């Protein structure tokens, strides 16, 4: 797993974590926002009227209503990014990462408007009578770039498994395991069967499920989040201040949190913002292509509501829960994932300012500096579960680990463990050793802990568990549709069944796979899909402007979509 994790991180350094990526993503949204005259503001009220069906015509071509298309797309975006992803952004970049999530969402509203409009405009009716659309269709039909369309369709298939599928079940399994003690593989097996039963029905069944579940799950999560925010109401103003205070200087060290640079906060905020609302990724256009309507821009306007609901509303709730509860700076008892662990030479304490500065430099992956911190290689002697470090420090989850214990089958371990370049060498015996102790936590664990610090007390974790189950499961359902539309484009309808088999199998396997590896795979696949899509819509900027102008011309004459 360590080797796979390192490989994924190396690829991600050229994609989603590269310096150009946030500039390309935010830049595309900014360019279209200015070019189209701030449509996310000007068309917001009009979009809500379209969503309510005020201008709809029953005889318009398509498979779903505007509301069903929106909830299907939202079911694909409102998932682990809203629960575990926000927590991961704060854990990595500090409170300032929330601001960059907001910025990504605001400009992403325009980006989503553009990509959905173009997808709806160049959609096609398939042999079975259903609609098919997405970036690959406008790239081939308008840009005459079949090669780029193939790249995007291939990336969509990979991304459907890497970001829409595997992180979802992984977080569900972790949540149900920690809340109810269910075995992860059993959770994966049961939900894999349920997933298969839903996706066999295609877009109409998926849309029907989504329009029922999405509003329900949003209400449950909203009530649970308010229970924490109101309980910690005195911390709300300081939480907002923390988001803006270190915006351009990076987040300062506090408690067990060792700090984050401006570049790291920007990178993680933009990356998590994209993973949350998927604006620019090219996924939602596939769902919206099924919507009934003759004017492509009308569906594009409906879609600009997605980043607002997904990120500016739901992700902000999660962020305020985590920040106001204060759990993000505290160390919690937990079992360490191998990918989060690294042994370094020297004894470091987070109460020592010089040690914190050195470790901050070392952990800032946006910098080549190491702060003089070096990985440890050698062996560690352990007696009755306690290690004799002798000038060694264990870093777990970007914090200095405390009260570390080593066990096998819940019994204290006695023996030696081999370490190479800071990582445990998974020899036959060492692989069985479980390492636990106190450290920072991240992803769904952090959000779950935050929800315990509210009016519901310990029962607050069940809000996260239920929300995660509903959010993540519907995301996996929606992404199966994105993948099968891409497979249809690449290989025809005959490829859909094999794809669905692989999709369900990957869903099951990810339920008991290392969470860090899953998230890093998601980073890579999201960027692989996003970059060519952004390039494509930028090339079609004139087409987009003409389409919007045509919509308003027809609307003013006919008052219909």
C-alpha positions in Angstrom: 0.0 0.0 0.0 2.9 2.4 0.8 4.3 1.8 -2.7 0.9 2.4 -4.3 0.3 5.5 -2.2 3.7 6.9 -3.2 3.0 6.2 -6.9 -0.3 8.0 -6.7 1.2 11.0 -5.0 3.9 11.3 -7.6 1.3 11.3 -10.4 -0.9 13.8 -8.5 2.1 16.2 -8.2 1.8 16.7 -12.0 -2.0 16.9 -12.0 -4.3 18.1 -9.1 -1.4 19.1 -6.8 0.6 20.9 -9.5 0.8 24.7 -9.3 -1.1 25.2 -12.5 -4.2 23.2 -11.5 -5.9 25.7 -9.1 -5.0 28.5 -11.5 -6.6 26.6 -14.4 -9.7 25.7 -12.4 -10.3 29.1 -10.7 -9.1 30.9 -13.8 -11.7 29.2 -16.1 -14.5 30.1 -13.7 -13.2 33.7 -13.4 -12.9 34.1 -17.2 -16.4 32.9 -17.9 -17.8 34.9 -14.9 -16.5 38.1 -16.4 -17.2 37.0 -20.0 -20.8 36.2 -19.4 -21.4 39.0 -16.9 -21.7 37.2 -13.5 -24.4 34.7 -14.5 -24.3 33.0 -11.0 -25.8 36.3 -9.6 -27.9 37.5 -12.5 -29.6 34.2 -13.3 -29.9 32.7 -9.8 -33.5 33.7 -9.2 -34.5 32.7 -12.8 -32.8 29.3 -12.2 -35.0 28.6 -9.2 -38.1 29.4 -11.3 -37.0 26.9 -14.0 -36.3 24.3 -11.3 -39.9 24.7 -10.0 -41.1 23.9 -13.5 -42.6 27.3 -14.2 -41.6 27.3 -17.9 -41.6 23.6 -18.6 -43.3 21.9 -21.5 -44.4 18.3 -21.2 -43.6 17.5 -24.8 -40.0 18.7 -24.6 -37.4 16.0 -25.5 -35.6 14.3 -22.6 -35.9 11.6 -19.9 -36.1 13.5 -16.6 -37.5 16.7 -15.2 -35.3 19.6 -14.2 -35.7 18.7 -10.6 -34.8 15.1 -11.2 -31.7 16.1 -13.2 -30.6 18.5 -10.5 -31.1 15.9 -7.7 -29.3 13.2 -9.7 -26.4 15.6 -10.3 -26.5 16.6 -6.6 -26.5 13.0 -5.5 -23.3 12.6 -7.5 -21.7 15.7 -5.8 -23.1 15.7 -2.3 -21.1 12.8 -0.8 -17.9 12.2 1.1 -16.5 15.5 -0.2 -19.1 17.3 2.0 -18.4 15.2 5.1 -14.9 13.7 4.9 -13.5 16.0 2.2 -14.1 19.3 4.2 -12.5 17.7 7.2 -9.5 16.6 5.1 -9.2 20.2 3.7 -9.1 21.7 7.2 -6.7 19.0 8.5 -4.3 19.7 5.6 -4.7 23.4 5.0 -6.2 24.8 8.2 -9.3 27.1 8.3 -8.1 29.2 5.3 -8.8 26.2 3.0 -12.5 26.8 3.6 -12.3 30.2 1.9 -10.7 28.7 -1.2 -13.5 26.1 -1.2 -16.0 29.0 -1.3 -14.1 30.7 -4.1 -14.0 27.5 -6.1 -17.8 27.2 -5.6 -18.6 30.8 -6.5 -16.7 30.7 -9.8 -17.6 27.1 -10.2 -21.3 28.1 -10.5 -20.4 29.7 -13.8 -18.2 26.9 -14.9 -21.0 24.4 -14.2 -23.5 26.7 -16.1 -21.2 26.6 -19.1 -20.4 22.9 -19.2 -24.0 21.8 -18.6 -25.3 24.2 -21.3 -22.9 22.8 -23.9 -23.6 19.2 -22.9 -27.3 19.7 -23.3 -26.9 21.5 -26.6 -24.8 18.7 -28.2 -26.5 15.6 -26.6 -27.7 12.7 -28.7 -30.5 10.2 -28.6 -29.1 6.7 -28.2 -30.4 3.5 -29.9 -32.6 2.7 -26.9 -34.3 6.1 -27.0 -32.5 7.7 -24.0 -30.4 10.8 -24.1 -26.6 10.8 -23.8 -24.4 13.8 -23.3 -21.3 15.1 -21.7 -18.0 16.7 -22.6 -17.1 14.0 -25.1 -20.1 14.9 -27.2 -19.4 18.6 -27.6 -15.7 17.9 -28.1 -16.4 15.6 -31.0 -19.5 17.4 -32.6 -18.4 21.0 -32.2 -14.6 21.0 -31.7 -14.0 18.1 -34.1 -11.6 16.7 -31.6 -12.4 13.0 -31.4 -9.1 12.3 -29.8 -9.8 14.7 -26.9 -13.3 13.3 -26.6 -11.9 9.8 -26.2 -9.5 11.0 -23.5 -12.3 12.6 -21.6 -14.6 9.6 -21.9 -11.8 7.3 -20.7 -11.0 9.6 -17.8 -14.7 9.6 -17.0 -14.8 5.8 -16.7 -11.6 5.8 -14.5 -12.9 8.7 -12.4 -16.3 7.1 -11.9 -14.5 4.3 -10.1 -11.6 6.3 -8.6 -13.6 9.3 -7.2 -17.4 8.5 -7.5 -17.2 5.0 -6.3 -14.4 3.9 -4.1 -14.1 6.8 -1.6 -17.8 6.7 -1.0 -18.0 3.1 0.2 -14.7 3.4 2.1 -16.1 6.2 4.2 -19.5 4.4 4.7 -17.6 1.3 5.9 -15.4 3.3 8.3 -18.4 5.2 9.6 -20.6 2.1 10.2 -17.6 0.2 11.7 -16.8 3.0 14.2 -20.5 3.7 15.1 -22.0 0.2 15.2 -19.0 -2.2 15.0 -20.1 -3.6 11.6 -17.3 -5.4 9.7 -16.3 -3.3 6.8 -16.4 -6.2 4.3 -20.0 -7.0 5.3 -21.0 -3.4 4.8 -19.4 -3.5 1.4 -21.1 -6.8 0.5 -24.6 -5.6 1.5 -24.4 -2.2 -0.2 -22.8 -3.7 -3.3 -25.9 -5.8 -3.8 -28.2 -2.8 -3.3 -26.0 -0.7 -5.7 -26.3 -3.4 -8.4 -30.1 -3.5 -8.0 -30.5 0.3 -8.5 -28.1 0.9 -11.4 -29.6 -1.9 -13.5 -32.7 0.4 -13.9 -30.7 3.1 -15.7 -31.3 6.9 -15.5 -35.0 6.8 -14.8 -34.7 4.6 -11.7 -31.6 6.5 -10.6 -33.4 9.8 -11.0 -36.4 8.5 -9.1 -34.3 7.3 -6.2 -32.3 10.6 -6.2 -35.3 12.9 -6.0 -36.6 11.1 -2.9 -33.3 10.7 -1.0 -31.4 14.0 -1.7 -33.9 16.3 0.0 -34.3 13.9 3.0 -30.6 13.5 3.6 -29.9 17.3 3.3 -32.5 18.0 6.0 -31.1 15.3 8.4 -27.6 16.7 8.0 -28.8 20.3 8.3 -30.5 19.6 11.7 -27.5 17.7 13.0 -25.1 20.4 12.0 -27.1 23.1 13.6 -27.2 21.1 16.9 -23.4 21.4 17.0 -23.1 25.0 15.7 -25.7 26.4 18.2 -24.2 24.4 21.0 -20.8 26.1 20.3 -22.4 29.4 19.2 -19.7 31.4 21.1 -17.1 29.9 18.7 -18.8 30.8 15.5 -17.4 34.3 15.2 -13.8 33.2 16.0 -14.3 30.4 13.5 -15.1 32.9 10.7 -12.2 35.0 11.8 -9.8 32.0 11.6 -10.9 31.4 8.0 -9.9 34.9 6.9 -7.1 35.9 9.4 -4.4 33.7 7.9 -5.8 33.7 4.3 -2.7 34.9 2.5 -0.1 33.9 5.1 -1.1 30.3 5.8 -2.7 28.9 8.9 -0.7 29.1 12.1 0.2 26.2 14.3 -2.3 25.6 17.2 -2.6 22.6 19.5 -1.6 19.5 17.7 -2.0 21.2 14.3 1.5 22.1 13.0 0.4 24.8 10.6 -0.1 25.0 6.8 1.3 27.4 4.2 -0.7 29.7 2.0 0.1 27.5 -1.1 -1.0 24.4 0.7 -4.2 25.9 2.0 -5.0 27.2 -1.5 -4.2 23.9 -3.2 -6.2 21.8 -0.7 -9.1 24.2 -0.6 -9.4 24.3 -4.4 -8.8 20.5 -4.7 -11.4 19.7 -2.1 -13.8 22.3 -3.5 -13.6 20.6 -6.9 -14.1 17.1 -5.3 -17.1 18.5 -3.5 -19.1 20.3 -6.2 -17.3 18.8 -9.4 -17.6 22.2 -11.2 -15.4 21.8 -14.3 -15.0 18.1 -13.9 -17.5 17.3 -16.6 -19.6 14.8 -14.6 -22.8 16.7 -13.9 -23.3 17.6 -17.6 -23.9 13.9 -18.2 -26.8 13.9 -15.7 -28.2 17.2 -17.0 -28.1 16.0 -20.6 -31.1 13.7 -19.7 -33.3 16.7 -18.7 -36.4 17.6 -20.7 -36.1 20.9 -22.5 -35.4 22.5 -25.8 -33.2 25.4 -24.7 -29.8 24.2 -23.4 -29.1 27.4 -21.4 -32.2 26.7 -19.3 -30.7 23.5 -18.0 -27.4 25.2 -17.5 -29.0 27.8 -15.3 -30.5 25.0 -13.1 -27.1 23.5 -12.7 -25.5 26.7 -11.4 -27.5 26.0 -8.2 -25.5 22.9 -7.5 -22.2 24.4 -6.3 -24.2 26.8 -4.2 -26.1 24.0 -2.4 -23.3 21.6 -2.3 -20.3 23.8 -1.2 -21.5 27.2 0.0 -24.3 25.6 2.1 -23.5 22.0 3.0 -19.7 22.2 3.1 -19.9 25.5 5.1 -22.1 23.7 7.7 -19.5 20.9 8.0 -16.7 23.4 8.2 -18.4 25.4 11.0 -19.1 22.2 12.9 -15.4 21.2 12.8 -14.0 24.7 13.6 -16.5 25.7 16.3 -16.1 22.3 18.1 -12.4 22.8 18.2 -11.7 19.1 17.5 -9.4 19.8 14.5 -6.5 20.9 16.7 -6.8 18.2 19.3 -5.2 14.8 19.4 -7.6 11.8 19.6 -7.2 8.2 20.4 -7.3 6.3 17.2 -5.7 3.4 15.2 -3.0 4.6 12.8 -3.2 4.0 9.1 0.2 2.9 7.7 0.0 5.6 5.0 -0.3 8.3 7.6 2.7 7.2 9.7 6.3 8.1 9.3 9.3 7.8 11.7 11.8 10.7 11.7 15.2 11.0 13.4 15.2 13.2 16.5 12.9 13.9 19.5 10.3 16.5 18.6 7.7 18.1 20.8 4.8 20.4 19.6 5.3 22.5 22.7 8.7 23.5 21.3 8.4 26.4 18.8 11.6 25.5 17.0 10.4 21.9 16.6 7.1 23.0 15.3 8.7 25.3 12.7 11.0 22.5 11.5 8.1 20.0 11.2 5.9 22.6 9.5 8.6 23.0 6.8 9.0 19.3 6.5 5.2 18.6 6.2 4.6 21.4 3.7 4.6 19.3 0.5 4.4 22.5 -1.6 8.0 23.2 -0.7 11.2 21.4 -1.4 12.6 22.3 2.0 12.8 19.7 4.7 13.5 21.8 7.8 16.4 19.4 8.4 14.1 16.6 9.3 15.2 13.2 8.1 13.4 9.8 7.8 14.5 7.0 10.1 15.8 3.7 8.9 16.6 0.8 11.2 14.7 -1.2 13.9 12.6 -0.4 16.9 12.6 -2.5 20.0 9.1 -3.0 21.6 8.4 -4.5 25.0 4.8 -5.1 26.1 3.4 -2.8 23.5 5.7 0.2 24.3 8.5 1.2 22.0 12.0 2.4 22.9 12.4 5.2 20.4 15.8 6.5 21.5 16.0 9.7 19.5 13.1 8.8 17.1 9.7 10.5 16.7 6.6 9.0 15.2 4.6 11.4 13.1 1.0 10.3 12.4 -1.6 12.3 10.5 0.7 15.3 10.3 1.1 15.5 14.1 3.4 14.2 16.8 1.9 10.9 18.0 1.5 10.3 21.8 0.8 7.3 24.0 1.7 5.0 21.2 0.9 1.3 21.6 1.8 -1.8 19.5 -0.5 -4.8 19.6 -1.3 -8.0 17.8 -4.8 -9.4 18.2 -5.4 -6.8 20.9 -2.5 -8.2 22.9 0.7 -6.1 23.6 3.4 -6.8 21.2 7.0 -7.6 22.2 9.7 -7.8 19.6 11.3 -5.6 16.9 9.9 -3.7 13.9 11.9 -2.8 10.8 11.7 0.7 9.5 12.9 1.9 6.1 12.7 5.5 5.0 10.3 6.3 7.8 7.9 3.5 7.0 7.2 0.2 8.7 8.6 -2.6 6.5 5.6 -5.0 6.1 7.4 -8.2 6.7 5.2 -11.2 7.6 5.3 -10.5 11.3 5.3 -6.7 11.2 2.2 -6.5 8.9 0.1 -7.9 11.8 1.2 -5.2 14.3 -1.5 -2.6 14.9 -0.2 0.8 15.9 -2.5 3.1 17.9 -2.3 6.2 20.1 -3.2 9.9 20.2 -2.8 12.1 17.1 -4.8 14.4 14.9 -7.5 12.7 12.8 -8.9 13.5 9.4 -11.6 12.8 6.9 -14.8 11.2 8.2 -13.2 10.4 11.6 -12.7 14.2 12.2 -16.3 15.1 11.2 -17.7 12.3 13.3 -15.8 13.5 16.3 -17.0 17.1 15.8 -20.6 16.0 15.6 -20.2 14.5 19.1 -19.7 18.1 20.5 -23.2 19.3 20.3 -26.7 19.0 21.8 -26.9 15.4 20.7 -23.7 14.5 22.5 -22.3 11.1 21.6 -25.4 10.4 19.5 -24.3 13.1 17.1 -22.0 10.6 15.4 -25.1 8.8 14.1 -26.1 12.0 12.2 -22.8 11.6 10.3 -23.2 7.9 9.9 -26.7 8.2 8.5 -25.8 11.2 6.4 -22.7 9.5 5.1 -24.6 6.4 4.2 -27.2 8.4 2.2 -24.8 10.9 0.7 -22.1 8.5 -0.3 -24.4 5.7 -1.5 -26.3 8.1 -3.8 -23.0 9.5 -5.1 -22.0 6.0 -6.1 -25.3 5.4 -7.8 -25.0 8.6 -9.9 -21.4 8.0 -10.9 -22.3 4.6 -12.2 -24.5 6.4 -14.7 -21.7 8.7 -15.7 -19.4 5.8 -16.3 -21.9 3.8 -18.3 -22.6 6.8 -20.6 -18.9 7.1 -21.2 -18.6 3.4 -21.9 -21.5 3.7 -24.3 -19.7 6.5 -26.1 -16.5 4.5 -26.3 -17.6 1.0 -27.1 -21.4 1.0 -27.5 -24.2 -0.4 -25.4 -22.6 -3.8 -25.2 -19.9 -2.4 -22.9 -22.3 -1.3 -20.2 -22.9 -4.6 -18.4 -19.1 -5.5 -18.1 -18.6 -2.0 -16.8 -21.3 -2.3 -14.2 -19.8 -5.6 -13.0 -16.4 -4.0 -12.5 -18.0 -1.0 -10.9 -19.8 -3.1 -8.3 -16.7 -5.2 -7.6 -14.5 -2.1 -7.1 -17.2 -0.8 -4.7 -16.9 -3.9 -2.6 -13.1 -4.0 -2.5 -12.8 -0.4 -1.5 -14.9 -1.0 1.6 -11.9 -2.6 3.4 -8.9 -0.8 1.6 -6.6 1.8 3.2 -8.5 5.2 3.2 -5.4 7.3 2.4 -4.7 5.3 -0.8 -8.4 5.7 -1.8 -8.4 9.5 -1.4 -5.1 9.8 -3.3 -6.6 7.8 -6.2 -9.5 10.1 -6.1 -7.2 13.2 -6.5 -5.6 11.7 -9.6 -8.8 10.6 -11.3 -10.6 13.9 -10.7 -7.8 15.9 -12.3 -7.5 13.5 -15.3 -11.1 14.2 -16.1 -11.1 17.9 -15.3 -8.1 19.3 -17.2 -9.2 18.3 -20.7 -12.8 19.4 -20.0 -11.7 22.9 -18.9 -9.6 23.2 -22.0 -12.6 22.1 -24.1 -15.1 24.6 -22.7 -12.6 27.5 -23.0 -12.3 26.7 -26.7 -16.1 27.0 -26.9 -16.5 30.3 -25.2 -18.0 32.0 -28.3 -20.5 29.2 -28.8 -21.5 29.5 -25.1 -22.2 33.2 -25.4 -24.2 32.8 -28.5 -26.3 30.0 -26.9 -27.1 32.2 -23.9 -28.1 35.2 -26.1 -30.3 32.9 -28.2 -32.0 31.6 -25.0 -33.0 35.1 -23.9 -34.2 36.0 -27.3 -36.5 33.0 -27.4 -37.5 33.4 -23.8 -38.6 37.0 -24.2 -40.7 35.9 -27.1 -42.1 32.6 -25.8 -41.6 32.5 -22.0 -40.7 28.8 -22.3 -37.7 26.5 -22.0 
